[in-house]
Amino acid sequence: MTLTEQQKNVIEVLNKARAMELHAIMQYMNQHYGLDDDNYVKLAKEMKTIAIDEMRHAEWFAERIHDIHGDAEPTTAFDGNVLRGQEVEEIYGFNADMEADTLVKYNEFLQICRENNDSVTAVLFEKVIHEEQAHFNYFDDTATHIQKLGSSFLARMTDASGA
């Protein structure tokens, strides 16, 4: 089966989105390990949960690529480099910025899907955009708490039992 130009356009944005998700997975898991090492148990747990959400998104995009054209190959590259060794005070503002950028791009990708008459992929992007907005809200709120409350907030995020 030969791909139409419309299908090629949609697969292109799906692969761009998948690469963004793969980058987010690696970034957030790296942060999860650092937060866990520093005993920020509650923050580490939520970071891992969000990374798993991103894994699900990456898989949805790959499955949609295969739905459009079974021979199409979902990307395995990721969009960007993982920033390592971030301090807890840096992580949440950084991630909020990543999610804000993702929201802008995914809304653009949603429009491309609509322009190329692919309502199924458009609905998928709408669903993912909703989840990315929740991630943005969490990261932005946490960054604000860290900025305003500092060490008292961070102390509540640790495992006080030392376990």
N, C-alpha and C positions, 0 to 999 in steps of 0.2 A: 504494500500500500504506500503510495506517495503522499507525503505530508503536504497539506495546503499551506499557503503563506500565513493564514490565520493560525493554524496549528503550530507552525514554527515560532510565531511571535509569542504564543502562550507558553510553549515549552521553554523558550528563552527566559521568560520572567519566572517561571517555576524553578528553573535551574539557578537563577540569580538568588531567588528567595531561599532555596535549599542551601546554597553556599553561605548565605547569611546565618541560617539556622545552625549549620555545622560549626561556624565560627563561634556563635553564641554558646553552643554546647561546650566547646573546648574552653572558652573564657570562663564560663560560670563553674564548670567542674574544677578548673584550676583554682578559682577563688574559694570554692567549697572546701578543697583540701587545705588551703591556707587558713581559712576561718576555723576549720575543725582542729588543725594543729595548734592554733592560738586559743582553743577552748571556747570559742564563740559558738556553742552548740546550737542554740536556737537560730542564729543567722546561717550557720552551715547547713542545717536541715532545710531551711527555706530555699537556700541557693541551690541545693541538690534537686529539690522539687521543681524549681523553675527550669533547671537544666533538662530534667526529664520531660517537661512540657515542650521544650525546644526540640528534643529528640522525636517526640510525637509529631511535631510540625514538619520536621525534615522528612519523616517517613510518609506523611500525608502528601507532601509535594512530590516525592518519588513515585508513590502509587498513582497519583494523578498523571504524571508524565507517562507512565506505562498504560494508563487507561486511554490516553489520547493516541499513543502509538507504541505498541508493544516492543518495538525494536529500539525505541529512544532510550538513551543511556542517561540516567540521573547523575548529576555531578557528584564527585567525591571530594572535590576541592573545597576549601573554605575561604571565605571572603575576609581577609585580614589576618593579622598576627595576634597571637595571644600575648597579652601584657601580663607578665609574671611579677610576683613579689610586691603586689600592691598592699598598702596599709589599709586597715579596715576603714579608716576615715576617707580614703580615696575611692573605694570600690563602688559605693552606691550612687554617687554622682556620675561616675564613669558609666555605670550600667544604665542609669536613667537616660544619659545622652545616647547610648547605643540603642535603647528601645525607642527613643523619640525619633531617631534616624530611621529605624525599622518601620515605624508607623508611617512616616512620610513616604518611604519607598513602597511599602505594601499598598498604600492607597493609590499610588501611581500604577502599580501592577494590577490592582483591581480595575482601574480604568482601562488599561490595555486589554484585559480580559473582556470587558464589556464591548470595547471597540472592535474586538475580533470575534464577537458573537459567541463567547464561551461562558454561559451563565453558570455552569457547574463549577468551573474554576473560580469564577467571581464569588460564588457563595463560599467556597473554601477560603478564599482570602478574607472575606468578611468575618468568618469564624475565627481565623487566626489573628486578625486585627483586634478583635475583641479580647482575646487572651493576651496579646502583646500590650494592650492598653492596661490590663490588670498588672502585668509585670512592671510597666513604667510606673504606675501608681505606687506599687510596693517599693521599688527602688528609690523613687523620689521622696516618698514619705520617710523611709528609713534614713536617707541622706539628711533630711531635715531634722529628724530626731537626733542623729549623731551630732549635727552642727549645733543644735540648740541645747541639748542635754549632755553631750560629751560623755565623760567617763561614767556618769551615773546610769545613763542608758545602756552603755556597753557592758557595764557590770551585771545588769539584769539579763544579758544575752549569754552569759557564761553558764557552765555547769558548776554550780556552787558546791556540789558534792565531791567534785574532783574525779568522778568516775569516768 
